[in-house]
């Protein structure tokens, strides 16, 4: 046996039996040495037990590291989607009004990240709208367009031209609302001006009925004007969803494939497809489930 082999065996880790043998031999030591050798052996035993605990937890730690890496990766992807939307669509989320798409990359502050409704929306797994939503006191108002509540109390006023015709509205500080229609009421006859209007933000998204009162106003989302079918088909154990949409050239219909595995996801994908290609109809189409 070589000198290297002897050195290797000499410094090899002691197993549990060898450590216990040392504990038995402590009693044979002189009293002046037994105490400190016993305490040293106890510390060695604690260190060995701690090592065993750490080794037993290693797979869990590795799993936690993997989950953390996935979360960080998702945050990176969400951040990229957020910055891409800021660049292409052109709206900020922290107290800034919509603006034109940038020719130079916008400066991002910590406040923009913490208060951005757009970034929060992306982190929730929702797709960003391909156009800026209405704003409320300067912040994106996604809930108005997509939230469950269809009626909101707002601060609003109608903008009229020189002939007194209503053509625009300022709602919650946002001046990008157009008047689509003035609703005539019998009680308004002879008063010179109506109090109810159909409005739309930047000619995109849902229609709303704006009703003015002496001291307040009410904004109510109009029900969908059209209904389209979403079909679910199963072939070879695989599910697929398609949106039945109007075909301009033939005058018939065309099937739009949707990347979805559930009805809810299919409807979300259909809404996003409409928002991207027909923004004026977004929020005005309901869906009938077939299959």
C-alpha positions as CSV (number, residue, x, y, z in Angstrom):
1,X,0.0,0.0,0.0
2,X,1.4,3.4,-1.0
3,X,2.0,6.4,1.2
4,X,-0.9,8.2,-0.6
5,X,-3.3,5.3,0.2
6,X,-2.3,5.5,3.9
7,X,-2.9,9.2,4.0
8,X,-6.2,8.9,2.2
9,X,-7.5,6.3,4.8
10,X,-6.1,8.4,7.6
11,X,-8.2,11.4,6.7
12,X,-11.3,9.5,5.5
13,X,-14.6,10.5,7.2
14,X,-15.4,8.4,10.3
15,X,-18.5,6.4,10.3
16,X,-21.1,6.3,13.1
17,X,-19.7,3.2,14.7
18,X,-16.2,4.6,14.9
19,X,-17.5,7.8,16.6
20,X,-19.4,5.7,19.1
21,X,-16.2,3.7,19.9
22,X,-14.4,6.9,20.7
23,X,-17.3,7.8,23.1
24,X,-16.8,4.5,24.9
25,X,-13.0,5.1,25.3
26,X,-13.4,8.6,26.8
27,X,-14.1,6.9,30.2
28,X,-10.6,5.4,30.1
29,X,-8.9,8.9,29.8
30,X,-7.5,10.7,32.9
31,X,-10.1,13.1,34.4
32,X,-8.2,16.2,33.3
33,X,-8.6,15.1,29.6
34,X,-11.9,13.3,29.7
35,X,-13.9,16.5,30.0
36,X,-12.6,18.5,27.0
37,X,-12.3,15.4,24.8
38,X,-16.0,14.6,25.6
39,X,-17.1,18.1,24.7
40,X,-15.1,18.0,21.5
41,X,-16.7,14.7,20.5
42,X,-20.2,16.1,21.2
43,X,-19.5,19.0,18.8
44,X,-18.3,16.5,16.2
45,X,-21.5,14.5,16.6
46,X,-23.6,17.7,16.3
47,X,-21.7,18.7,13.1
48,X,-22.3,15.2,11.7
49,X,-26.0,15.3,12.4
50,X,-26.3,18.8,10.9
51,X,-24.6,17.5,7.8
52,X,-27.0,14.7,7.5
53,X,-30.0,17.1,7.8
54,X,-28.6,19.3,5.1
55,X,-28.0,16.4,2.8
56,X,-31.6,15.1,3.4
57,X,-33.0,18.6,2.4
58,X,-30.8,19.0,-0.7
59,X,-33.5,17.7,-3.1
60,X,-36.1,20.1,-1.7
61,X,-33.6,23.0,-1.9
62,X,-32.9,22.1,-5.5
63,X,-36.6,22.0,-6.2
64,X,-37.1,25.4,-4.6
65,X,-34.2,26.8,-6.6
66,X,-35.9,25.4,-9.7
67,X,-39.2,27.0,-8.8
68,X,-37.4,30.3,-8.1
69,X,-35.7,30.1,-11.5
70,X,-39.1,29.6,-13.2
71,X,-40.6,32.5,-11.4
72,X,-37.7,34.8,-12.3
73,X,-37.9,33.6,-15.9
74,X,-41.7,34.4,-15.9
75,X,-41.0,37.8,-14.5
76,X,-38.4,38.4,-17.2
77,X,-40.9,37.4,-19.9
78,X,-43.7,39.5,-18.4
79,X,-41.3,42.5,-18.2
80,X,-40.4,42.0,-21.8
81,X,-44.1,41.9,-22.8
82,X,-44.7,45.1,-20.8
83,X,-41.8,47.0,-22.3
84,X,-42.8,45.8,-25.8
85,X,-46.4,47.1,-25.2
86,X,-45.1,50.5,-24.0
87,X,-43.0,50.7,-27.1
88,X,-45.6,49.6,-29.7
89,X,-48.9,50.7,-28.2
90,X,-47.6,53.8,-26.5
91,X,-49.1,54.2,-23.1
92,X,-47.5,54.3,-19.6
93,X,-49.1,53.0,-16.4
94,X,-48.0,55.3,-13.5
95,X,-50.1,58.5,-13.7
96,X,-49.3,59.2,-17.4
97,X,-51.7,59.9,-20.2
98,X,-51.6,57.8,-23.4
99,X,-49.1,59.0,-25.9
100,X,-48.0,58.2,-29.4
101,X,-45.7,55.2,-29.9
102,X,-42.1,56.2,-29.1
103,X,-39.3,56.7,-31.6
104,X,-36.9,56.6,-28.6
105,X,-37.2,54.1,-25.8
106,X,-39.1,55.6,-22.8
107,X,-37.4,56.1,-19.4
108,X,-38.7,53.6,-16.8
109,X,-38.8,54.6,-13.2
110,X,-39.5,52.4,-10.1
111,X,-42.9,54.1,-9.8
112,X,-43.8,53.0,-13.3
113,X,-43.2,49.4,-12.3
114,X,-44.9,49.5,-9.0
115,X,-48.0,51.4,-10.1
116,X,-48.4,50.2,-13.7
117,X,-51.8,48.7,-14.3
118,X,-50.5,47.2,-17.5
119,X,-47.6,45.4,-15.8
120,X,-50.0,44.1,-13.1
121,X,-52.3,42.9,-15.8
122,X,-49.5,41.0,-17.6
123,X,-48.3,39.5,-14.3
124,X,-51.8,38.1,-13.8
125,X,-51.5,36.2,-17.0
126,X,-53.7,38.5,-19.0
127,X,-52.8,39.7,-22.5
128,X,-52.3,43.4,-22.9
129,X,-54.8,45.2,-25.1
130,X,-53.4,46.1,-28.5
131,X,-54.7,49.7,-27.9
132,X,-54.6,52.0,-24.8
133,X,-57.7,51.6,-22.6
134,X,-59.6,54.6,-21.2
135,X,-57.9,56.4,-18.3
136,X,-59.2,57.4,-14.9
137,X,-57.4,60.3,-13.4
138,X,-54.4,59.4,-15.6
139,X,-54.2,55.7,-15.0
140,X,-55.3,52.9,-17.4
141,X,-58.9,51.9,-16.6
142,X,-59.0,48.2,-17.7
143,X,-61.9,47.4,-15.3
144,X,-64.2,49.7,-17.2
145,X,-63.6,47.8,-20.4
146,X,-63.4,44.3,-19.0
147,X,-64.5,44.3,-15.4
148,X,-67.6,42.5,-14.1
149,X,-69.3,45.8,-13.1
150,X,-71.1,47.4,-16.1
151,X,-72.2,50.7,-14.4
152,X,-69.9,53.3,-12.9
153,X,-70.5,56.7,-11.3
154,X,-68.2,59.2,-13.0
155,X,-67.3,62.8,-13.3
156,X,-68.2,63.7,-16.9
157,X,-69.1,66.6,-19.2
158,X,-70.1,66.8,-22.9
159,X,-68.2,68.9,-25.4
160,X,-70.2,70.6,-28.0
161,X,-69.4,72.4,-31.3
162,X,-70.5,75.9,-32.3
163,X,-73.9,74.7,-33.3
164,X,-74.4,73.1,-29.9
165,X,-74.0,69.5,-31.3
166,X,-72.3,67.0,-28.9
167,X,-69.3,65.5,-30.5
168,X,-67.0,64.5,-27.6
169,X,-67.0,63.9,-23.8
170,X,-64.5,64.3,-21.0
171,X,-64.9,61.4,-18.5
172,X,-62.8,61.0,-15.3
173,X,-60.3,63.5,-16.8
174,X,-60.0,61.5,-20.1
175,X,-60.8,63.7,-23.1
176,X,-60.5,60.9,-25.7
177,X,-64.2,59.9,-25.7
178,X,-66.3,60.4,-28.9
179,X,-70.1,60.8,-28.9
180,X,-71.5,58.1,-31.2
181,X,-75.1,59.0,-30.7
182,X,-77.3,61.4,-28.7
183,X,-80.3,59.6,-27.2
184,X,-83.5,61.6,-27.5
185,X,-85.9,61.5,-24.5
186,X,-89.4,62.9,-24.3
187,X,-88.5,64.7,-21.1
188,X,-85.6,66.5,-22.9
189,X,-87.8,68.0,-25.6
190,X,-87.8,71.7,-25.5
191,X,-84.8,71.9,-23.2
192,X,-82.3,72.4,-26.1
193,X,-80.0,69.6,-25.0
194,X,-80.0,65.9,-24.4
195,X,-78.8,64.2,-21.2
196,X,-78.0,60.7,-22.5
197,X,-75.4,59.7,-25.1
198,X,-73.7,56.7,-26.6
199,X,-69.9,57.1,-26.3
200,X,-66.8,55.2,-27.3
201,X,-63.2,55.7,-26.3
202,X,-61.0,56.5,-29.4
203,X,-63.5,54.7,-31.6
204,X,-62.3,51.4,-30.1
205,X,-63.7,48.9,-27.6
206,X,-67.2,48.7,-26.0
207,X,-69.9,51.3,-26.4
208,X,-71.1,53.0,-23.2
209,X,-74.3,54.9,-22.4
210,X,-73.4,58.2,-20.6
211,X,-76.2,59.6,-18.6
212,X,-75.8,63.1,-17.1
213,X,-77.5,64.1,-13.9
214,X,-77.4,67.6,-12.2
215,X,-74.6,66.7,-9.8
216,X,-73.2,63.4,-11.1
217,X,-73.0,61.1,-14.2
218,X,-73.4,57.4,-14.8
219,X,-71.5,55.4,-17.4
220,X,-73.0,52.0,-18.3
221,X,-71.5,49.5,-20.7
222,X,-73.8,48.6,-23.5
223,X,-74.6,44.9,-24.0
224,X,-72.9,43.2,-27.0
225,X,-74.4,43.9,-30.4
226,X,-73.3,40.7,-32.2
227,X,-73.1,37.0,-31.3
228,X,-70.5,34.7,-32.8
229,X,-70.1,31.0,-32.3
230,X,-67.1,29.2,-30.8
231,X,-66.9,25.6,-31.8
232,X,-65.2,22.8,-29.8
233,X,-64.1,19.7,-31.7
234,X,-62.4,16.5,-30.5
235,X,-60.3,14.5,-32.9
236,X,-58.1,11.7,-31.9
237,X,-58.4,12.7,-28.3
238,X,-57.3,16.3,-29.0
239,X,-59.6,19.3,-28.4
240,X,-59.6,22.2,-30.7
241,X,-61.5,25.5,-30.6
242,X,-62.4,27.8,-33.6
243,X,-64.2,31.1,-33.8
244,X,-66.8,31.5,-36.5
245,X,-66.3,34.9,-38.1
246,X,-67.6,36.8,-41.1
247,X,-65.7,36.3,-44.3
248,X,-65.6,39.6,-46.2
249,X,-64.7,38.3,-49.6
250,X,-67.2,35.4,-49.9
251,X,-69.9,36.9,-47.7
252,X,-70.1,33.7,-45.7
253,X,-68.1,32.7,-42.6
254,X,-64.6,31.6,-41.8
255,X,-63.1,29.5,-39.0
256,X,-60.5,31.2,-36.9
257,X,-58.3,28.7,-34.9
258,X,-57.9,29.5,-31.2
259,X,-55.0,28.4,-29.1
260,X,-57.0,27.2,-26.1
261,X,-57.7,24.1,-23.9
262,X,-60.8,25.4,-22.1
263,X,-63.9,27.3,-23.0
264,X,-62.7,30.3,-20.9
265,X,-59.4,30.4,-22.6
266,X,-61.0,30.1,-26.0
267,X,-63.3,33.1,-25.3
268,X,-60.3,35.1,-24.1
269,X,-58.3,34.3,-27.2
270,X,-61.3,35.2,-29.4
271,X,-61.6,38.6,-27.6
272,X,-57.9,39.2,-28.2
273,X,-58.2,38.3,-31.9
274,X,-61.1,40.7,-32.3
275,X,-59.2,43.5,-30.4
276,X,-56.2,43.0,-32.7
277,X,-58.0,43.0,-36.0
278,X,-61.3,44.7,-35.4
279,X,-60.7,47.1,-32.4
280,X,-64.0,49.0,-33.0
281,X,-65.9,45.8,-32.3
282,X,-64.0,44.7,-29.2
283,X,-66.3,44.2,-26.3
284,X,-69.3,44.2,-28.5
285,X,-69.4,40.5,-29.5
286,X,-70.8,37.8,-27.3
287,X,-70.1,34.1,-27.9
288,X,-72.2,31.0,-28.2
289,X,-70.6,27.7,-27.3
290,X,-71.1,24.9,-29.7
291,X,-69.9,21.4,-29.1
